Amino acid sequence: MCVPLEGRVTTWPTRPRRTIPMNVFLLGASGMIGQRIADELTDRGHEVTGTSRSGEIEAVGGERFDAAALDATDADAIESLASDHDAVVSALGPAEDADLEILIEMAEAVVAGVRASSTNRLLWVGGAGSLYVAEDTQFVETEEFPDELVALAEAHIDAFEVVRTADDLEWSYLAPPAIIEPGDRTGEYRTAVGELVVDDEGDSYVTAEDYAVALADELESGEHVHTHLGVGY
Protein backbone atom coordinates (compact mmCIF):
# COMPACT_ATOMS: atom_id res chain seq x y z
CA MET A 1 0.00 0.00 0.00
CA CYS A 2 1.27 3.47 -0.90
CA VAL A 3 0.46 6.88 0.48
CA PRO A 4 -0.56 9.61 -1.99
CA LEU A 5 1.28 12.91 -1.92
CA GLU A 6 -0.59 15.65 -0.09
CA GLY A 7 -2.09 18.51 -2.06
CA ARG A 8 -1.40 17.00 -5.47
CA VAL A 9 -4.01 17.00 -8.21
CA THR A 10 -4.71 14.09 -10.48
CA THR A 11 -7.18 14.41 -13.31
CA TRP A 12 -9.67 12.28 -15.16
CA PRO A 13 -9.30 12.56 -18.91
CA THR A 14 -11.32 15.39 -20.47
CA ARG A 15 -9.24 15.70 -23.62
CA PRO A 16 -10.73 16.09 -27.10
CA ARG A 17 -9.85 13.14 -29.32
CA ARG A 18 -8.10 13.77 -32.60
CA THR A 19 -10.41 12.64 -35.40
CA ILE A 20 -7.79 12.50 -38.16
CA PRO A 21 -6.24 9.00 -38.33
CA MET A 22 -2.50 8.86 -37.73
CA ASN A 23 0.23 6.50 -38.90
CA VAL A 24 1.94 5.27 -35.74
CA PHE A 25 5.23 3.40 -35.48
CA LEU A 26 5.09 1.14 -32.40
CA LEU A 27 8.26 -0.48 -31.07
CA GLY A 28 7.77 -3.50 -28.81
CA ALA A 29 4.32 -4.34 -30.15
CA SER A 30 4.57 -8.00 -29.12
CA GLY A 31 4.79 -7.26 -25.38
CA MET A 32 1.94 -7.25 -22.87
CA ILE A 33 1.52 -3.48 -22.98
CA GLY A 34 2.53 -3.07 -26.62
CA GLN A 35 -0.18 -5.46 -27.82
CA ARG A 36 -2.84 -3.48 -26.01
CA ILE A 37 -1.54 -0.17 -27.33
CA ALA A 38 -1.74 -1.59 -30.85
CA ASP A 39 -5.31 -2.78 -30.27
CA GLU A 40 -6.39 0.56 -28.80
CA LEU A 41 -4.87 2.59 -31.61
CA THR A 42 -6.25 0.45 -34.42
CA ASP A 43 -9.68 0.37 -32.77
CA ARG A 44 -9.62 4.18 -32.92
CA GLY A 45 -8.89 4.11 -36.64
CA HIS A 46 -5.15 4.74 -36.58
CA GLU A 47 -2.72 2.81 -38.77
CA VAL A 48 0.00 1.01 -36.80
CA THR A 49 3.32 -0.48 -37.87
CA GLY A 50 4.39 -2.66 -34.96
CA THR A 51 7.80 -4.20 -34.42
CA SER A 52 9.31 -7.11 -32.58
CA ARG A 53 12.71 -8.77 -32.71
CA SER A 54 11.40 -11.54 -34.97
CA GLY A 55 8.73 -9.60 -36.81
CA GLU A 56 6.12 -12.12 -35.63
CA ILE A 57 3.27 -10.49 -33.67
CA GLU A 58 0.46 -13.03 -33.67
CA ALA A 59 -1.57 -11.41 -30.87
CA VAL A 60 -2.35 -8.31 -32.95
CA GLY A 61 -4.07 -8.30 -36.30
CA GLY A 62 -6.50 -6.46 -38.52
CA GLU A 63 -6.17 -4.45 -41.71
CA ARG A 64 -4.82 -1.39 -39.88
CA PHE A 65 -1.83 -3.27 -38.42
CA ASP A 66 1.42 -4.27 -40.12
CA ALA A 67 4.27 -6.13 -38.42
CA ALA A 68 7.99 -5.65 -39.01
CA ALA A 69 11.21 -7.12 -37.62
CA LEU A 70 13.52 -4.65 -35.90
CA ASP A 71 16.72 -4.57 -33.89
CA ALA A 72 15.79 -1.75 -31.50
CA THR A 73 19.44 -0.85 -30.95
CA ASP A 74 19.86 0.01 -34.65
CA ALA A 75 19.22 3.75 -35.06
CA ASP A 76 19.44 3.58 -38.85
CA ALA A 77 16.78 0.87 -39.02
CA ILE A 78 14.55 2.86 -36.68
CA GLU A 79 14.96 5.96 -38.86
CA SER A 80 14.08 4.01 -41.99
CA LEU A 81 10.96 2.40 -40.52
CA ALA A 82 9.79 5.47 -38.57
CA SER A 83 9.89 7.79 -41.57
CA ASP A 84 6.48 8.69 -43.00
CA HIS A 85 4.82 8.07 -39.63
CA ASP A 86 3.12 10.78 -37.58
CA ALA A 87 4.40 9.50 -34.24
CA VAL A 88 6.62 6.89 -32.63
CA VAL A 89 5.59 4.92 -29.54
CA SER A 90 8.16 2.86 -27.64
CA ALA A 91 6.91 -0.01 -25.51
CA LEU A 92 10.35 -1.60 -25.47
CA GLY A 93 11.65 -3.74 -22.66
CA PRO A 94 14.58 -6.09 -22.18
CA ALA A 95 14.28 -9.81 -22.85
CA GLU A 96 14.15 -11.94 -19.72
CA ASP A 97 17.81 -12.96 -19.93
CA ALA A 98 19.17 -9.71 -21.43
CA ASP A 99 21.72 -7.35 -19.91
CA LEU A 100 19.65 -4.45 -18.56
CA GLU A 101 22.06 -1.99 -20.16
CA ILE A 102 20.21 -2.74 -23.40
CA LEU A 103 17.43 -0.42 -22.21
CA ILE A 104 19.82 2.52 -22.37
CA GLU A 105 21.14 1.35 -25.75
CA MET A 106 17.59 1.14 -27.10
CA ALA A 107 16.71 4.58 -25.75
CA GLU A 108 19.78 6.08 -27.42
CA ALA A 109 18.98 4.35 -30.70
CA VAL A 110 15.31 5.33 -30.65
CA VAL A 111 16.07 8.98 -29.90
CA ALA A 112 18.72 9.07 -32.64
CA GLY A 113 16.46 7.28 -35.12
CA VAL A 114 13.43 9.46 -34.45
CA ARG A 115 15.57 12.59 -34.57
CA ALA A 116 16.81 11.60 -38.05
CA SER A 117 13.36 10.61 -39.31
CA SER A 118 10.50 12.71 -40.62
CA THR A 119 8.64 12.77 -37.27
CA ASN A 120 9.53 14.30 -33.93
CA ARG A 121 6.66 12.97 -31.75
CA LEU A 122 7.77 10.25 -29.32
CA LEU A 123 5.76 8.56 -26.57
CA TRP A 124 7.64 6.30 -24.19
CA VAL A 125 6.25 3.52 -22.00
CA GLY A 126 8.28 3.90 -18.82
CA GLY A 127 8.65 2.28 -15.43
CA ALA A 128 6.88 3.03 -12.14
CA GLY A 129 10.14 3.26 -10.19
CA SER A 130 10.87 6.70 -11.63
CA LEU A 131 7.73 8.26 -10.14
CA TYR A 132 7.85 10.25 -6.91
CA VAL A 133 5.98 9.29 -3.74
CA ALA A 134 7.37 12.18 -1.68
CA GLU A 135 9.11 15.44 -2.49
CA ASP A 136 12.56 13.85 -2.76
CA THR A 137 11.73 10.14 -2.88
CA GLN A 138 11.16 8.01 -5.95
CA PHE A 139 9.07 4.85 -5.72
CA VAL A 140 12.13 2.69 -6.40
CA GLU A 141 13.71 4.07 -3.19
CA THR A 142 10.89 2.91 -0.91
CA GLU A 143 10.63 -0.28 1.16
CA GLU A 144 7.49 -1.23 -0.76
CA PHE A 145 9.36 -1.52 -4.05
CA PRO A 146 10.28 -5.19 -4.75
CA ASP A 147 14.01 -5.83 -4.33
CA GLU A 148 14.12 -8.08 -7.37
CA LEU A 149 12.92 -5.25 -9.62
CA VAL A 150 15.28 -2.51 -8.42
CA ALA A 151 17.92 -3.12 -11.10
CA LEU A 152 15.27 -3.07 -13.84
CA ALA A 153 13.74 0.13 -12.43
CA GLU A 154 17.12 1.82 -12.32
CA ALA A 155 17.75 0.85 -15.95
CA HIS A 156 14.37 2.37 -16.90
CA ILE A 157 15.36 5.56 -15.06
CA ASP A 158 18.66 5.71 -16.95
CA ALA A 159 16.77 5.26 -20.22
CA PHE A 160 14.41 8.05 -19.20
CA GLU A 161 17.38 10.37 -18.79
CA VAL A 162 18.21 9.74 -22.44
CA VAL A 163 14.66 10.56 -23.52
CA ARG A 164 14.16 13.62 -21.32
CA THR A 165 17.30 15.36 -22.61
CA ALA A 166 16.03 15.19 -26.20
CA ASP A 167 14.59 18.70 -26.10
CA ASP A 168 14.27 18.84 -29.87
CA LEU A 169 11.75 15.97 -29.83
CA GLU A 170 8.15 16.23 -28.65
CA TRP A 171 8.45 13.41 -26.12
CA SER A 172 6.03 12.26 -23.45
CA TYR A 173 6.99 9.66 -20.86
CA LEU A 174 4.07 7.68 -19.42
CA ALA A 175 4.88 5.58 -16.35
CA PRO A 176 2.46 2.96 -15.03
CA PRO A 177 1.53 2.53 -11.36
CA ALA A 178 2.96 -0.10 -9.00
CA ILE A 179 0.89 -2.85 -10.61
CA ILE A 180 -0.11 -3.13 -14.26
CA GLU A 181 -1.60 -6.30 -15.66
CA PRO A 182 -4.15 -7.51 -18.23
CA GLY A 183 -7.76 -6.80 -17.33
CA ASP A 184 -10.83 -4.87 -18.37
CA ARG A 185 -10.94 -1.73 -20.47
CA THR A 186 -13.05 0.81 -18.58
CA GLY A 187 -11.80 3.92 -20.36
CA GLU A 188 -11.09 5.55 -16.99
CA TYR A 189 -7.77 6.50 -15.43
CA ARG A 190 -6.07 9.34 -13.60
CA THR A 191 -2.75 11.05 -14.24
CA ALA A 192 -0.24 12.94 -12.10
CA VAL A 193 2.83 14.80 -13.32
CA GLY A 194 5.91 12.96 -12.05
CA GLU A 195 4.03 11.16 -9.29
CA LEU A 196 2.84 7.64 -8.52
CA VAL A 197 -0.94 7.54 -8.89
CA VAL A 198 -2.57 6.04 -5.79
CA ASP A 199 -6.27 5.58 -5.04
CA ASP A 200 -8.06 6.44 -1.80
CA GLU A 201 -7.19 3.05 -0.31
CA GLY A 202 -3.50 3.37 -1.03
CA ASP A 203 -3.48 1.00 -3.99
CA SER A 204 -1.49 1.83 -7.12
CA TYR A 205 -2.92 -0.13 -10.03
CA VAL A 206 -4.18 0.01 -13.62
CA THR A 207 -5.05 -2.55 -16.24
CA ALA A 208 -2.85 -2.66 -19.32
CA GLU A 209 -5.98 -1.93 -21.35
CA ASP A 210 -6.67 1.35 -19.54
CA TYR A 211 -2.99 2.30 -19.63
CA ALA A 212 -3.27 1.94 -23.41
CA VAL A 213 -6.29 4.26 -23.33
CA ALA A 214 -4.21 6.86 -21.45
CA LEU A 215 -1.37 6.61 -23.95
CA ALA A 216 -3.69 6.84 -26.95
CA ASP A 217 -5.41 9.88 -25.42
CA GLU A 218 -2.05 11.59 -24.96
CA LEU A 219 -1.06 10.74 -28.52
CA GLU A 220 -4.24 12.32 -29.85
CA SER A 221 -4.24 15.38 -27.59
CA GLY A 222 -0.54 16.22 -27.24
CA GLU A 223 -1.36 17.69 -23.84
CA HIS A 224 1.74 16.51 -21.98
CA VAL A 225 4.71 17.13 -24.25
CA HIS A 226 8.05 17.13 -22.37
CA THR A 227 6.23 15.64 -19.37
CA HIS A 228 6.90 12.73 -17.02
CA LEU A 229 3.40 11.43 -16.38
CA GLY A 230 2.15 8.83 -13.92
CA VAL A 231 -0.95 6.82 -14.86
CA GLY A 232 -3.29 4.83 -12.61
CA TYR A 233 -6.77 4.63 -11.11
N, C-alpha and C positions, 0 to 999 in steps of 0.2 A: 504494500500500500504506500502511496506517495502523498505528499502534502502539497496542495497548490500554492503558488506564490500569492502573497497578499496584494490586493489592489490591482491585479493585472486583469486585462479584458480579453476575453476570447469571443469570437464572433461566429454565428451561424452564417452560412453562405447566403448572400443576397445579390450576387453578381449577375449581370446580364450575360447570357450565353451568346457566343459568337455564332452567327447563323451561316457564315461562309465556310464550307468544308476546307480543311487544311490537309496538306501532305506532311505526315509526321514520320520521322526516322527514329525508331525505337530500338535502342541497344539493350540486350538482355531480355528479349521478349519471351524466352522460354522459361524464365523463373516464375516463382509463385506470384510475385507482385507484377512482373512484366506481362504475364499472360492476362491478368485482369485489367491492366492499363490498355492493352491492345483491344480487349473486348469492349471496354468502356468507350474508347475512341471510335472504333468502327461502328458501334451501336449509335453513336451520335452523328454518323455520316462522314467522319474523317477517313482519309486514306492512310494506311500505316504500312511502312516497310519495317519489318521486325528482324532482328538479327540474333543469332546464337553462334556458338563456336562451330557447330557442325552444319548449320543451315537448316536443320530439321526442327520444326516447331509444330508438333502434331496437335497440341492442345488449343491452338488458335486457327481459325479458318475464315472462310467467307470471301466474297469477291473484292472486298475493300482491303484485304490483307495479303501482303507478299512477304515471303521469307527469304533471307539471304545469310550466307556464311560470312563471319567476320572475326578476325583477330583484333580484339578491342585494344591492343597495345600498338596497333599500326595506324599512325596518324594519317598517312597517305590514303589508306583504304577507307578510313572514316570520312576524310574529305571527299573522296570520290563518290561514296554511297550517300553522304548527307547532302550533297549538292542537289539543287532543284527541290528541296524540301523546305517547308515553312518553319519547321522547328525540329529540334533534336531533344529526345527524352532518353536519359540514361537510367536504366534499372539494373546496372551491372553489379555483380558481386563475385567474390572469389570462389573458385571450385573448392570442394570440401577439403582436398589435400594440397591446395595451392599455398605458396608463400604469400602472406598477407600484403607484402610490399607490392604485389601486383595491382592492388587497388589504387595506389599512388601512380603507378605506371599507366593504368587505364585512364585515370583522371587527366594526367598530362597529355596523353594521346588524344583524348576526346576534346579537350580544350584546344589543342593545336589543330586538330582536324576540323572542328567547327569554325575556328577562327579563319582557316584557309578556304572554307566553303562559301556558298552563296547565302547562308543563313547565319544569324547571330543570336537566335533564341535557343536557350538551353535550360531544360528542367532536369534536376538531379534528384534521384531517390536516395536519400541519405540514411543515417543511422540515428537511433534515439539517444545514444550516449552523448552526442554533441549538445543536446538541449539542456538548458539551465533549470534547476529546481530551487535555486536560491541565487542571490545577487552575484556571488562569486563561485558558485558550485555547479558543475555540470553533472548530469545524471550518472555518467560513468564513474564519477568520484564518490558516489554514495554507497553505503553498505547494502542497499537493496539491489544494486546492479550485480548480475551474476558474474562470479570470478572468471568462469570459463569463456565469457564473451568480452572481457576487457581488451584483450589484444585486438580483436576484430573491431571493437568500437574505436580504439585509438587509431587504427588504420583508416577507418571511415573519416575520422576527424582530420587526419593528415590529408586525405583526398579532398576534403572540404576546403582546406586551406588553398589547394591548387585552384579550385573552382572560384572561390570568393575573391581571389586576386585578379581574376580575368575581368577587369572593369570595362573592357571594350565589348564584352558579350552581355546580352540581356539574360542573365542567369537567375534562376530561382531554385532554392534548395529546400525540398520538402522532407522533413524527418518524421517518421512514424512515432507512435507512443511506445511505452514499454513492451506491449504485446500487440502484435499484428499477426493475424491468421485468417485462413479462408472462412467465409461465413456469408451472411445475408447482405444484400445491397439495400440499404434504407434510403440512401441519398442524403443522409444527415451526417454532419461532422462539425467540429469546432477547430479553430486555428488560434495559435498564439505566436507572436514573433519571438523567435529564439528560445521559447520555453516549452517544457514538457506539458502536454495537455492532460489534465487530471479531472475526473468527474467529482461530484459532490461526496462520493464515498471513498475517494482516494485511489480509485482504480484508473489506470492509464492503458487504454485499449482502443482498437479500431479493427474492423474487418478489412481484409485486403481489398474487398470490393468497394467499400466506402473510401478507403485511401485513394483508390483509382478515381473515384468521383471527384475528390478534392484536387488531385493533380490535373484532371481534365478541365475542371472549372478554372484553375489557375492558368492553364494553357490558353483557354478561350478568352479570359478576362485580362490577363497581363497585369493583375493588380499588385503583385508582390515581386517585382523585378528587383534584383540585388537584395534579396531578403532570405533570411534563414527562418523557415516557418515550421512550427510544430503542428501536427495534425492528430486529432483524436476525438473521442466523444465527450 
